[in-house]
Amino acid sequence: MSDRRPRSSSSASSPANKRPRPQRPQRAGGSSPARAGARDGVGGGSRPPRQSAASRDSASRGSTGPSQRDAARTGANGRSTNESRPAGRPHVPLAFGYGIVAALASLVVLMVPVFAAWTLDAQSTSSWNDTLGVAIDLWALAHRGHVVVDGITVVFSPLLLTLGCVLAACFGARAAFPDERLRAADLRAIMLAYVGGYVVAAQVLGIVAGLGHSHIHWWSLIVGPALVAALGVAWTAWHERKHSPELAALDEVVVEATPLLLRRSLSAGLRGAGLFAALSLLLLVVLIAWHAPRVWAVQQALAPGVVGGCLLVLAQVMALPNLLAHMAGWTTGAPFEAGAVSIGHSGMTPGTLPMVPVLGALPDHVGPWAWAALAVPIGVGVFIGWASGRALTRFASLRAKLTVAASAAAVTTVTLWLLWWFSTASVSRGLLEYVGPSWQAWLVAPLLLVLPALATAAARHWRSSHQK
């Protein structure tokens, strides 16, 4: 028996007797041509580490062979058919449509309180189409749109309302991503199509609003809606990457294109922005509590009624992040401007303000104690420098630690600039021609964040290098 096996093997391996063998299914961790082709079709030529990660992910789900989806996408010769057909192109129009649906969905959600107030308020004399125009105007304001009513241009973005639009964009983007395996280029096309659909919907809503009493500048509904949709799709792609190998491959492409030191600084920079917001909230709560009687007196003097009072309180709550951004700008030493009123650290310019209850919390005068607010940005810069040192090893060079600290401070600064741009308000030909931090805050904030961060990172490096 042992002598026959070699002869049988040699006869089977001869050219005359060679027959095609049926391919046996490979396990998930194998390197069969079908699996390799499928992975090449997914990642657009991914490197071996991404292939092994996808194999481990397939093995962790308990699969012991190629799935039906892989078998359907693989030809008879073991090659992937993903390279021969544009699998992602049919999903691009769908993503464009989902972008339109996300914009309309956020508008529908906003219409609920607007029409409820129109129905419940007995003193309302506007028609339903005028109420619809008000809802569209509020949607445009949430996206940094410039609304013109009777020749007066209004710019005011309640950041909580803007955050709600971002959440709606997240849900729409989750539906826009297909369950099929796609190349990274197809996923990028889907993201761009989704953002484009959102912007097109904004333009259409601007045209519809122009049929009523208000008018919205079309150019003001480009940057804001594009930014809201981009934030929604980026957040969804980052969150869903753990459940999708395709999005994980796209995430790897983005990570590889980002410098290593910048990636290490993102966490410290975002935590610094969060600390800045927390300290600004603390100062704002103290200021409102100190002048609470005056705030309540303005509320009572308006006598808005039950429905109007609820809407007034809701509008001020929606603008709470705006007040935090303005308080953060004031802590940099730059004055806060509300029309003709300017509140600095060494003095203030008095003036007349509209009867908005929250504006009653503004102080009557300032003293030398106001300069103590500079401890907020300086303290945030120290925190950024300390957190940046923890992102690197103890034996990293001083140059690397300083680079990470400066990059983290830059991330916090850019976040502040973005919030300031969205939170500033203006009403032409009125008492609130500009509401927000002065232009000096845009220049002083980087210095107050970068310099303490660099000093803290250098001090920590010196301390760690001299420890025994």
Sequence and secondary structure as in RCSB ss.txt:
>XXXX:A:sequence
MSDRRPRSSSSASSPANKRPRPQRPQRAGGSSPARAGARDGVGGGSRPPRQSAASRDSASRGSTGPSQRDAARTG
ANGRSTNESRPAGRPHVPLAFGYGIVAALASLVVLMVPVFAAWTLDAQSTSSWNDTLGVAIDLWALAHRGHVVVD
GITVVFSPLLLTLGCVLAACFGARAAFPDERLRAADLRAIMLAYVGGYVVAAQVLGIVAGLGHSHIHWWSLIVGP
ALVAALGVAWTAWHERKHSPELAALDEVVVEATPLLLRRSLSAGLRGAGLFAALSLLLLVVLIAWHAPRVWAVQQ
ALAPGVVGGCLLVLAQVMALPNLLAHMAGWTTGAPFEAGAVSIGHSGMTPGTLPMVPVLGALPDHVGPWAWAALA
VPIGVGVFIGWASGRALTRFASLRAKLTVAASAAAVTTVTLWLLWWFSTASVSRGLLEYVGPSWQAWLVAPLLLV
LPALATAAARHWRSSHQK
>XXXX:A:secstr
 TTHHHHHHHHHTSSTT          TTS  HHHHHHHHHHHTS  HHHHHHHHHHHHHTT  S  HHHHHHB 
TTS BGGGTS TTTTHHHHHHHHHHHHHHHHHHHHHHHHHHHHHH TT    HHHHHHHHHHHHHHHTT  EEET
TEEEE   HHHHHHHHHHHHHHHHHHS SS   HHHHHHHHHHHHHHHHHHHHHHHHHHTTTTEEE GGGGTHHH
HHHHHHHHHHHHHHHTTT HHHHHHHHHHHHHS HHHHHHHHHHHHHHHHHHHHHHHHHHHHHHHTHHHHHHHHH
HH  HHHHHHHHHHHHHHTHHHHHHHHHHHTTT  EEETTEEE SS EE       GGGGGS S   GGGGGGGH
HHHHHHHHHHHHHHHTS TTS HHHHHHHHHHHHHHHHHHHHHHHHHH BEETTSS S EEE HHHHHHHHHHHH
HHHHHHHHHHHHHHHT  
